[in-house]
């Protein structure tokens, strides 16, 4: 697969670069460039990222970072069985438990929420850092919801991390998951409060909490491309709610 000339491979994390030192120099550079493309495209073009990951895997399947990248690329494309196999391989190579939560989520993706819950109660969870433990809690709550256990999902998410006023990298996603579970259980007012808290902590737009909150408040955002034609020509789109008039959105 083509790789832009400006991608040199030096962009990768230093720990990954160190892993690649076991390879011949030219091969290491080729693998590194493919891994850079995986990282760049994983969110915006998962299918392309998957293609680059397969190239890297073909070149260096005995490198843990390559197996991990291939796992995330497969995961992003909902190839959960393949992702799980790659994550397991990476874990065998490194001995790290870091991938335990995403491995459990693969079990969910494969329709095995009970297995995901078993993993949530395994000794490996105690070896995770705080971020990993929060991620495991999110996966466990998702598994409960998969099984139709909404109240149990809500209880699973209730934790010191959820109650804390401190904003951490995981705070927005944790609050969002809690709000979504409350809404699924019919507890709309509480859900609104937690979606609002998720908005407050979502500094990088990692969730659509603001959209969910607006939806609960009855606000409809017109598509910017869908201009409405008025008597005097196009009218710029505005946010509208149930009490809006033709003069524009209510403050």
C-alpha positions as a printed Julia matrix, in Angstrom:
251×3 Matrix{Float64}:
   0.0     0.0    0.0
   1.29    3.49  -0.86
   2.81    5.56   1.93
   3.38    9.33   1.61
   7.04   10.25   1.21
   6.94   12.54   4.24
   6.21    9.54   6.49
   9.64    8.37   7.61
   8.8     6.05  10.47
  10.53    8.28  12.99
   7.08    9.46  14.09
   6.4     6.3   16.1
   6.7     6.06  19.86
  10.23    5.52  21.14
   9.25    2.26  22.88
   7.97    0.86  19.59
  11.09    2.06  17.82
  13.15    0.19  20.4
  11.18   -3.01  19.73
  11.89   -2.69  16.03
  15.63   -2.57  16.64
  15.61   -6.36  16.6
  14.89   -6.15  12.85
  17.28   -5.33  10.01
  17.44   -1.54   9.51
  15.58   -1.37   6.18
  12.88   -3.78   7.36
  12.47   -1.86  10.61
  11.94    1.35   8.63
   9.3    -0.29   6.42
   7.44   -1.66   9.43
   7.64    1.67  11.25
   6.19    3.57   8.28
   3.27    1.15   8.08
   2.64    1.48  11.82
   2.6     5.26  11.46
  -0.1     4.92   8.81
  -2.13    2.63  11.07
  -2.03    5.21  13.85
  -2.92    8.08  11.51
  -5.86    6.36   9.86
  -7.32    4.29  12.68
 -10.07    6.77  13.51
 -10.76    8.43  10.15
 -10.33    5.43   7.83
 -10.3     2.14   9.79
 -10.39    0.02   6.65
  -7.22    1.62   5.28
  -5.57    1.35   8.69
  -6.38   -2.34   8.69
  -4.67   -2.72   5.32
  -1.46   -1.12   6.58
  -1.57   -3.25   9.72
  -1.69   -6.39   7.61
   1.42   -5.26   5.73
   3.24   -4.63   9.01
   2.09   -7.99  10.32
   3.36   -9.76   7.24
   6.75   -8.09   7.67
   7.21   -8.51  11.42
   4.71  -10.81  13.1
   7.09  -11.53  15.99
   7.09   -7.92  17.21
   4.58   -7.29  19.99
   3.86   -3.7   18.91
   2.95   -4.96  15.44
   0.56   -7.56  16.85
  -1.01   -4.91  19.07
  -1.45   -2.49  16.16
  -2.99   -5.26  14.07
  -5.34   -5.99  16.95
  -6.55   -2.42  17.22
  -7.0    -2.15  13.45
  -9.08   -5.34  13.42
 -11.03   -4.1   16.46
 -11.81   -0.8   14.7
 -13.25   -2.83  11.82
 -15.34   -5.02  14.16
 -13.24   -8.08  13.35
 -13.4    -9.13  16.97
 -12.16  -12.69  16.65
  -9.1   -11.55  14.74
  -8.51   -8.66  17.14
  -8.7   -10.96  20.15
  -6.17  -13.34  18.61
  -3.74  -10.47  17.98
  -4.17   -9.02  21.47
  -3.57  -12.43  23.01
  -0.4   -12.81  20.95
   0.85   -9.39  22.04
   0.12  -10.22  25.67
   2.02  -13.5   25.45
   5.01  -11.63  24.06
   5.04   -8.85  26.66
   3.4   -10.38  29.73
   1.51   -7.08  30.17
  -2.13   -6.92  31.28
  -2.65   -3.54  29.59
  -4.81   -5.05  26.83
  -7.09   -6.94  29.24
 -10.06   -4.5   28.97
 -10.09   -4.38  25.17
  -9.74   -8.17  25.08
 -12.84   -8.38  27.27
 -14.64   -5.98  24.95
 -13.79   -8.27  22.05
 -15.62  -11.01  23.94
 -18.63   -8.7   24.04
 -18.31   -8.12  20.32
 -18.33  -11.87  19.79
 -21.6   -12.15  21.7
 -20.03  -13.5   24.89
 -20.84  -10.91  27.6
 -20.59  -13.58  30.31
 -16.96  -14.12  29.35
 -16.34  -10.39  29.51
 -17.77  -10.33  33.05
 -15.56  -13.25  34.05
 -12.57  -11.25  32.84
 -13.78   -8.21  34.8
 -13.49  -10.28  37.97
 -10.12  -11.83  37.15
  -6.9   -11.14  39.12
  -5.44   -9.36  36.09
  -7.75   -6.39  36.74
  -5.94   -5.58  39.98
  -2.71   -5.19  37.99
  -4.2    -2.52  35.74
  -3.49    1.16  36.29
  -6.36    3.48  37.18
  -7.22    4.19  33.54
  -7.28    0.47  32.78
  -9.53   -0.25  35.75
 -11.99    2.43  34.65
 -11.94    0.97  31.14
 -12.65   -2.46  32.6
 -15.59   -1.04  34.53
 -16.99    0.43  31.3
 -16.66   -2.92  29.56
 -18.33   -4.74  32.46
 -21.23   -2.28  32.46
 -21.59   -2.79  28.72
 -21.69   -6.54  29.25
 -24.46   -6.12  31.83
 -26.44   -4.1   29.33
 -25.85   -6.74  26.66
 -27.52   -9.18  29.05
 -30.45   -6.83  29.69
 -29.32   -6.08  33.25
 -29.75   -2.3   33.21
 -29.84   -1.79  36.97
 -26.69   -3.87  37.37
 -25.0    -1.8   34.66
 -25.83    1.39  36.55
 -24.46   -0.03  39.8
 -21.31   -1.2   38.04
 -20.55    2.34  36.9
 -21.11    3.86  40.35
 -17.59    4.33  41.67
 -15.25    6.84  43.31
 -14.04    7.8   39.83
 -17.61    8.66  38.78
 -18.28   10.67  41.94
 -14.99   12.57  41.8
 -15.01   16.22  40.75
 -11.51   15.79  39.35
 -11.42   15.62  35.54
  -9.28   12.8   34.21
  -8.87   11.47  30.65
 -11.58    8.89  31.3
 -14.06   11.16  33.13
 -16.18   12.2   30.14
 -16.61    8.64  28.86
 -17.46    7.33  32.32
 -20.07   10.03  32.93
 -21.46    9.53  29.43
 -21.81    5.76  29.93
 -23.57    6.35  33.25
 -25.97    8.88  31.7
 -26.72    6.53  28.82
 -27.44    3.65  31.2
 -29.75    5.85  33.27
 -31.61    6.9   30.15
 -31.99    3.29  29.02
 -33.49    2.53  32.43
 -36.05    5.33  32.01
 -34.41    7.68  34.53
 -34.46   10.66  32.18
 -33.93   13.51  34.64
 -30.89   11.85  36.2
 -29.6    11.03  32.74
 -29.85   14.68  31.74
 -27.82   15.72  34.78
 -25.06   13.26  33.95
 -24.99   14.12  30.26
 -24.48   17.74  31.39
 -21.61   16.63  33.63
 -20.15   14.68  30.71
 -20.27   17.82  28.56
 -18.4    19.76  31.26
 -15.57   17.23  31.32
 -15.41   16.45  27.58
 -12.61   18.79  26.64
 -11.61   17.08  23.4
 -15.04   16.12  22.07
 -14.56   12.39  22.64
 -18.31   11.87  23.14
 -21.5    13.26  21.63
 -22.76   14.23  25.09
 -23.68   17.74  23.97
 -25.89   16.35  21.21
 -27.55   13.91  23.61
 -28.17   16.7   26.1
 -29.67   18.91  23.41
 -31.9    16.04  22.31
 -33.21   15.61  25.84
 -33.87   19.35  26.02
 -35.86   19.23  22.79
 -33.33   21.19  20.76
 -33.01   20.41  17.08
 -29.96   21.57  15.14
 -30.54   22.2   11.46
 -27.88   20.95   9.08
 -25.71   23.84   7.96
 -25.99   22.58   4.39
 -29.78   22.59   4.49
 -30.55   26.29   4.26
 -34.17   27.18   4.51
 -35.65   29.36   1.83
 -37.52   32.37   3.2
 -39.4    35.11   1.46
 -36.26   37.23   1.27
 -33.9    34.41   0.3
 -32.0    31.73   2.19
 -32.16   31.85   5.96
 -29.15   30.57   7.93
 -29.92   27.47   9.96
 -30.5    27.93  13.68
 -31.08   25.73  16.68
 -34.77   25.26  17.3
 -36.76   23.85  20.19
 -40.38   23.26  20.87
 -40.94   26.89  21.97
 -39.07   28.62  19.14
 -40.76   31.17  16.93
 -39.98   32.11  13.37
 -37.72   34.89  14.67
 -34.99   32.41  15.67
 -33.86   30.19  18.46
 -34.93   30.81  22.0
 -32.11   32.04  24.25
